[in-house]
């Protein structure tokens, strides 16, 4: 337990709790090293946003790209772009690629 915690200590505690939860739920983190931070506020620029997926997602898709996009939004949280490039079920057939173009509208590969 942290006594007389400052903000940094509280953030560290929450980070350890999140890491423990990710392990307990058997999730995987997609974050990759980046020169940009996921949060860019007036007081700090930490990497506080975490992209997690479950094992079912990893069984279906290969994620080649995880990128922070600082010019995509107006929030102090930068946007994160992921690119699941291959559906492992169909191997990236034309049907799957066609569906992938619509993912931004909530569609997904139905292989």
C-alpha angles and dihedrals in degrees: 000000000000117000120197089009119190122206093272093055091050091050091050091051091051090049091054090048091051091049090051092049092049089053094046092051092044093237127156126224115228096190115125130194112279139176087224125070124232089228124040112180133156093260102039148356108218130157098245102145117088127193111209132178134184127243092260090062091049090050090057106036144041114215111206098169136047111165138168110227110199096182099049100081146028099230126097084243108081118226119256121217122201125184116202094196104180132036104216091205098061098016093235100306119180089260091056094046090050091053091045091062088062097049091102086063093053097268123130141186108284097196 
